[in-house]
Amino acid sequence: MRCCLLDPRDPRWRQVLAETPHEFYHLPGYAELEAARMEGAARAVWVEDAGRQWLLPVVLRPLKGVPGATEEDATWRDAVSPYGYPHPLVRAEAAEVEPFVRAALAAVETALRAEKVLAVFVRCSPLESLAPAYAERGTVIEHGPCYWLDLSESPEALHQQVRSRYRSYLNALRREGVEAVWAPFSEGLGTFLDLYYRTMDRVGAARWYYFSRDYFEHLASLLGENLWLCEVRKQEQVLASGLFAASGRTVQYLFSGVDERLGQPHATKLMMVEVRDRARAAGYRFFHLGGGVGGAEDALAQFKRGFTRHASPFRSWRWVVEAERYQALIRAWEQAAGVPAEGPTGYFPAYRKPLPEAGRPNSPAVSTSSPASSVA
């Protein structure tokens, strides 16, 4: 059995993708894009044994700057999956998956220790199964439902799943001459960014969700025609704008924004059914909407729930590879914070949670457990 960390330029990474169903979250270029945003290094943990393969894209982040980290700690790193749902890829016969994953993770543990990787955090796809072996070597947490459409269903069945109130809103929009159209990315990016940032401001989103223009341009360069930009317009006015990624058998809802000044709060709903219909016509199997922020059953989750009867849990996998060093960092964080650190089901790795502000024992922070979320 062979196991190592692959550089994005290593041909073995792309070879696995060429032979295994995957999404854009698994691409070397996407891992590099996320690594630049998180100031880390893009890698893929890779295992091969008699033709069976296991691959997981990660961003390695140095521990330098972590509260209480010693000079020796600073030579270690932790690993986090790129933003989204880069589920571990397994290439093996169905009957071999469980024993192969179990053996692969044993090899991965040895390799991570050799590479001085302390802990691993992975966001898992709600559309894929997760072998029990992952819970044997770490903790698997269910955060909440993610919503998706089965595009193999008939147009009539898909229409009936749309909340009746939404159907009334859609009919009213169409009577007013509102339509959803497809815009070239280069032409629509400026408007999208304006609406997206306005929406982030309105909902009080954390700064982490303010992706830069450069980020979106690099994403477009990576995905090309598979990055869809949809606008909802009334004559020349853009009421809403959204980005969607088509890859593998799935179209992913990524980001959207709506211009609340124009008095059309339901414009995004028209965009969703337009994307649904295009994805179905193009032969995709799933339209994945995602869930609420951090997996919560919030207003965003309720919005998405209004389009489908299908839901699956979003899960994260947390793995402490070097327990003694991890606990030492937790103790150092607790001393600096003056409060107990969260357990394995909370913010992970717990030593990366921002320290509480003076006088505010539990100041809000974005957990690395937040799944990919869009804003309606």
C-alpha positions in Angstrom: 0.0 0.0 0.0 1.3 3.4 -1.0 0.3 6.6 0.8 1.6 10.2 0.4 0.6 13.8 0.1 0.4 14.9 -3.5 1.4 18.3 -4.8 -1.2 19.9 -7.2 1.1 19.3 -10.1 1.5 15.6 -9.4 -0.1 13.7 -12.3 -1.4 11.1 -9.9 -4.0 13.6 -8.6 -5.5 14.2 -12.0 -5.3 10.5 -12.8 -7.5 9.6 -9.9 -10.0 12.2 -11.0 -9.9 10.9 -14.6 -10.9 7.5 -13.3 -13.3 8.4 -10.5 -16.6 10.4 -10.4 -15.9 13.7 -8.7 -16.9 17.4 -8.5 -15.0 20.6 -9.0 -14.2 20.6 -5.2 -11.7 17.9 -5.9 -9.7 19.7 -8.6 -6.1 20.7 -7.8 -6.8 24.2 -9.0 -9.7 24.6 -6.6 -7.5 23.4 -3.7 -4.9 26.0 -4.7 -7.5 28.7 -4.8 -8.6 27.8 -1.3 -5.1 27.5 -0.1 -4.3 31.1 -1.2 -7.4 32.3 0.6 -6.5 30.4 3.8 -2.7 31.1 3.6 -1.9 27.4 3.4 -0.6 24.8 1.0 -2.8 22.7 -1.3 -2.3 19.0 -1.1 -4.2 15.7 -1.7 -3.8 12.8 0.7 -3.5 9.8 -1.6 -3.6 6.0 -1.0 -3.2 3.3 -3.6 -3.3 -0.5 -3.1 -3.7 -3.0 -6.0 -5.6 -0.6 -8.1 -7.8 0.7 -5.4 -7.4 4.4 -4.6 -8.5 6.9 -1.9 -8.0 10.7 -2.3 -8.8 13.7 -0.2 -7.9 17.3 -1.2 -6.8 19.4 1.8 -5.3 22.8 2.7 -2.4 22.5 5.1 -2.2 25.4 7.5 0.8 26.2 9.7 0.2 26.5 13.5 2.3 29.6 13.7 0.2 32.3 15.5 -2.0 29.8 17.3 -2.4 31.0 20.9 0.2 29.3 23.1 1.9 27.4 20.2 5.6 26.7 21.0 8.5 26.9 18.6 8.2 23.1 18.1 4.4 23.4 17.6 5.1 25.9 14.8 6.7 23.2 12.7 3.4 21.3 12.7 0.3 21.9 10.6 -3.4 21.0 10.5 -5.5 20.1 7.5 -8.9 21.4 6.4 -10.8 20.4 3.3 -11.4 23.2 0.7 -14.7 25.2 1.2 -17.7 23.2 0.0 -18.2 19.4 -0.1 -14.9 17.7 -1.2 -16.0 14.3 0.0 -13.2 11.6 0.2 -13.0 9.9 -3.1 -12.8 6.1 -3.1 -12.1 3.9 -6.2 -12.9 0.3 -5.3 -15.5 -2.4 -5.8 -18.5 -1.9 -3.6 -17.7 -5.0 -1.5 -14.2 -3.7 -0.9 -14.9 -0.1 0.1 -15.2 -0.6 3.8 -12.1 -2.8 4.4 -10.1 -0.7 2.0 -11.1 2.6 3.6 -10.2 1.1 7.0 -6.8 0.0 5.8 -6.3 3.3 3.9 -6.9 5.4 7.0 -4.3 3.5 8.9 -1.8 4.3 6.2 -2.9 7.9 6.2 -2.4 8.2 9.9 1.2 7.1 9.5 1.8 9.5 6.6 0.2 12.5 8.4 2.4 12.0 11.4 5.4 11.8 9.2 4.3 15.1 7.6 3.6 16.7 11.0 -0.1 17.1 10.5 -1.8 17.4 13.8 -5.5 17.3 13.0 -7.9 17.0 10.0 -11.3 18.6 9.4 -13.3 17.5 6.4 -16.7 18.6 5.0 -18.6 15.7 3.5 -21.1 15.6 0.7 -24.8 15.1 1.7 -25.1 13.3 -1.7 -22.6 10.6 -0.9 -22.4 7.8 1.7 -19.7 7.8 4.4 -18.1 4.4 5.4 -18.3 3.6 9.1 -14.5 3.4 9.2 -14.3 7.2 9.4 -16.1 7.3 12.7 -13.7 4.6 14.0 -10.8 7.0 13.4 -12.2 10.3 14.4 -15.6 11.9 15.0 -18.4 12.2 12.4 -20.9 15.0 13.2 -24.3 15.6 11.7 -25.0 19.3 11.5 -28.4 19.6 9.8 -30.1 19.0 6.5 -29.0 20.0 3.1 -31.7 20.2 0.3 -31.4 18.8 -3.2 -33.5 18.1 -6.3 -33.6 14.7 -8.1 -33.5 15.9 -11.7 -34.4 12.4 -13.0 -38.0 13.2 -11.8 -40.5 14.5 -14.3 -41.0 18.3 -14.8 -44.5 17.9 -13.3 -43.1 16.2 -10.2 -40.4 18.9 -9.8 -43.1 21.6 -10.2 -45.3 20.1 -7.5 -42.5 20.1 -5.0 -42.2 23.9 -5.1 -44.0 25.3 -2.2 -47.5 26.5 -3.2 -46.8 30.0 -2.0 -43.6 30.1 -4.1 -45.6 29.1 -7.2 -47.9 32.1 -6.6 -44.9 34.4 -6.3 -43.4 33.0 -9.5 -46.7 33.5 -11.4 -46.9 37.1 -10.2 -43.3 37.8 -11.3 -43.9 36.4 -14.8 -47.1 38.5 -15.2 -45.0 41.6 -14.4 -42.5 40.7 -17.1 -39.7 39.5 -14.8 -37.5 36.8 -16.4 -34.4 34.8 -15.5 -31.6 35.0 -18.1 -28.1 33.7 -18.5 -25.3 36.2 -18.5 -21.7 35.8 -19.6 -19.5 35.8 -16.5 -17.3 38.7 -17.7 -20.4 40.9 -18.2 -22.3 39.9 -15.2 -19.6 39.8 -12.5 -19.8 43.4 -11.5 -23.5 43.4 -10.9 -23.3 40.0 -9.1 -20.6 41.3 -6.7 -22.7 44.4 -5.9 -25.8 42.4 -5.1 -23.8 39.7 -3.3 -22.0 42.1 -1.0 -25.2 44.1 -0.4 -26.9 40.8 0.7 -24.0 39.9 3.0 -24.2 43.3 4.6 -28.0 43.0 5.1 -27.8 39.6 6.7 -24.9 40.5 8.9 -22.6 37.8 7.4 -19.1 37.2 8.9 -16.2 38.7 7.0 -15.2 35.2 6.0 -18.1 35.1 3.5 -16.9 38.3 1.6 -15.0 36.5 -1.1 -13.0 38.9 -3.2 -13.4 39.7 -6.9 -10.1 38.1 -7.5 -11.4 34.9 -6.0 -14.5 34.8 -8.3 -12.3 35.5 -11.3 -10.0 32.7 -10.5 -13.0 30.4 -9.9 -14.3 31.3 -13.4 -10.9 30.7 -14.9 -10.9 27.2 -13.3 -14.5 26.2 -14.2 -14.9 28.0 -17.5 -18.4 27.3 -19.0 -19.3 25.1 -16.0 -19.7 28.3 -13.9 -23.2 29.5 -14.6 -24.2 33.1 -13.9 -28.0 33.6 -13.8 -29.7 37.0 -13.6 -33.3 37.9 -12.8 -34.3 41.0 -14.7 -37.2 43.3 -15.2 -36.5 45.1 -18.4 -32.9 46.5 -17.9 -33.0 46.2 -14.1 -31.2 43.3 -12.5 -33.2 42.2 -9.5 -31.1 39.2 -8.4 -27.9 37.4 -9.5 -26.4 34.0 -8.7 -23.5 31.7 -9.4 -23.9 27.9 -9.9 -21.3 25.3 -10.6 -21.9 22.3 -12.9 -19.6 19.3 -12.4 -19.8 15.6 -12.3 -23.5 14.7 -12.1 -24.5 17.7 -9.9 -25.2 21.4 -10.2 -24.2 23.3 -7.0 -25.9 26.4 -5.8 -22.9 28.6 -4.8 -23.8 32.3 -4.1 -26.5 34.8 -4.8 -27.6 38.2 -4.0 -30.8 40.3 -4.5 -31.3 44.0 -4.8 -33.8 44.7 -1.9 -34.1 48.4 -3.1 -36.2 47.3 -6.1 -39.0 45.7 -4.0 -38.9 42.3 -5.6 -37.9 40.0 -2.7 -39.0 36.8 -4.5 -36.7 37.3 -7.6 -34.3 34.6 -6.4 -37.1 32.0 -6.5 -37.5 32.5 -10.2 -33.7 32.0 -10.6 -33.9 28.7 -8.8 -36.5 27.2 -11.1 -34.6 28.5 -14.2 -31.4 26.8 -13.0 -33.3 23.6 -12.1 -34.8 23.4 -15.6 -31.4 24.1 -17.3 -29.7 21.5 -15.2 -32.3 18.9 -16.0 -32.2 19.6 -19.7 -28.4 19.3 -19.7 -28.6 15.8 -18.2 -27.4 16.5 -14.6 -28.8 14.2 -12.0 -28.9 16.5 -8.9 -29.4 20.2 -8.2 -27.8 20.6 -4.8 -29.1 23.7 -2.9 -27.1 23.2 0.4 -28.5 24.0 3.8 -28.5 26.8 6.4 -25.4 28.6 7.6 -23.4 26.2 9.7 -26.0 23.5 9.0 -28.7 25.4 11.0 -32.4 25.3 10.3 -32.4 29.0 9.6 -34.2 31.3 7.1 -31.8 30.2 4.4 -32.5 26.6 5.0 -36.3 27.2 4.9 -35.9 29.1 1.6 -34.2 26.1 0.1 -36.7 23.7 1.6 -39.4 25.4 -0.4 -38.2 23.8 -3.7 -37.9 20.1 -2.9 -39.0 17.1 -0.8 -35.4 15.7 -0.7 -33.0 16.3 2.2 -29.8 14.6 3.5 -27.6 15.4 6.5 -24.5 17.5 6.1 -21.7 15.9 8.0 -18.2 16.8 9.0 -15.4 14.5 9.9 -12.9 15.6 12.6 -9.7 13.6 13.3 -7.1 14.3 15.9 -3.9 12.6 14.6 -1.6 13.6 17.4 -3.7 13.7 20.6 -1.0 14.7 23.1 0.1 17.8 21.1 -3.5 18.7 20.3 -4.5 18.6 24.0 -1.5 20.8 24.9 -2.7 23.4 22.4 -6.2 23.2 23.8 -4.9 23.9 27.3 -2.9 26.9 26.0 -6.0 28.2 24.2 -8.1 27.9 27.4 -5.4 29.8 29.4 -5.4 32.6 26.9 -9.2 32.7 26.5 -10.1 32.2 30.1 -13.0 29.9 29.1 -13.1 26.1 28.4 -12.5 25.0 24.9 -15.3 23.3 22.9 -15.4 19.6 22.7 -15.1 17.5 19.5 -18.6 18.4 18.3 -18.0 22.2 18.5 -15.5 24.5 16.8 -12.7 22.4 15.3 -9.8 22.4 15.8 -10.8 24.1 19.0 -7.4 25.9 19.4 -8.3 27.9 16.2 -11.4 29.5 17.6 -10.9 33.3 17.8 -10.3 34.4 21.4 -13.3 36.0 23.1 -13.3 39.8 23.1 -12.8 41.5 26.4 -16.0 41.5 28.3 -17.7 39.2 25.9 -17.0 35.6 27.0 -18.5 34.0 23.8 -18.1 36.5 21.0 -19.5 35.2 17.6 -17.1 33.3 15.4 -17.4 31.4 12.2 -16.7 27.8 12.8 -14.8 25.8 10.2 -17.7 23.4 10.4 -19.9 25.7 8.3 -20.8 24.0 5.0 -20.9 25.8 1.8 -23.9 28.2 2.0 -25.6 30.5 -0.4 -27.7 33.5 0.5 -31.1 34.1 -1.0 
